[in-house]
Amino acid sequence: MSSHSRDSSSQPVVLVARPPHAAALPFVLRREHGVISGREITSTRDQIHGLLRLDGERLVVQWSASRETSRVGREIRTDRELAPVREVVLPLDAIAGAQIRWEWRRWPPRQVLVLTAADLRAFQSLAGETDAPGLVLEHPAELTVELRRRDRAAAREFVAELDLALADHALRLAEGHAAIGSAGIESLEGPVPERLTQSREDAEPRHRSP
């Protein structure tokens, strides 16, 4: 055997830790609402700029909403409001997965990203409030964001990275449960404590010598 083979076999194996999962996807949501009251017409337009960011073991959702309210009646007036940036942090335990779908109910058809929760209460903090408009949830366990054409490639990368993060998270949980189970088995298979041994000896009947 050559010296090179001996040197290579004696070298320790170095494990390189994988960097934490990271990905980001911007999104824009638009919604309109109109009311006709007497001789006045009020229309409200909300535009939400948001960001989905995968950061290791958590998913961060950030968004900022701008609202434009137009009133046409005795006077014509347009008011604009800008809400502060809101942020909601979701652990990976709260996420079941994500997928890209085609939305056919509106024309022209468009692609949307659907984020599915693992619990019906996971997305409650994403809903709107009086002073800070929230995100529209057609289903309490689904967050649907429309994808711009230039963001479709980034959306596919985001879904792939999120799937990998969820798989790694599930594997770590399984390894943790396995380690706890093996530790319990080792404790059961260990030596019998001295106190239990003495109690067993006391319980055994003693035979008198003839």
URNOR-V143818 format. One record per run of one state. SS is the DSSP state (h for helix, s for strand, l for the rest). FROM is the first residue (numbers start at 1). LEN is the number of residues. If there is no record, write none. Layout:
# URNOR-V143818
{{SS & FROM & LEN} {SS & FROM & LEN}}
This chain:
# URNOR-V143818
{{l & 1 & 2} {h & 3 & 8} {l & 11 & 11} {s & 22 & 16} {l & 38 & 2} {s & 40 & 16} {l & 56 & 2} {s & 58 & 15} {l & 73 & 3} {s & 76 & 7} {l & 83 & 3} {s & 86 & 6} {h & 92 & 3} {s & 95 & 9} {l & 104 & 6} {s & 110 & 8} {l & 118 & 6} {h & 124 & 3} {l & 127 & 12} {s & 139 & 1} {l & 140 & 2} {s & 142 & 5} {l & 147 & 2} {h & 149 & 41} {l & 190 & 4} {h & 194 & 10} {l & 204 & 7}}
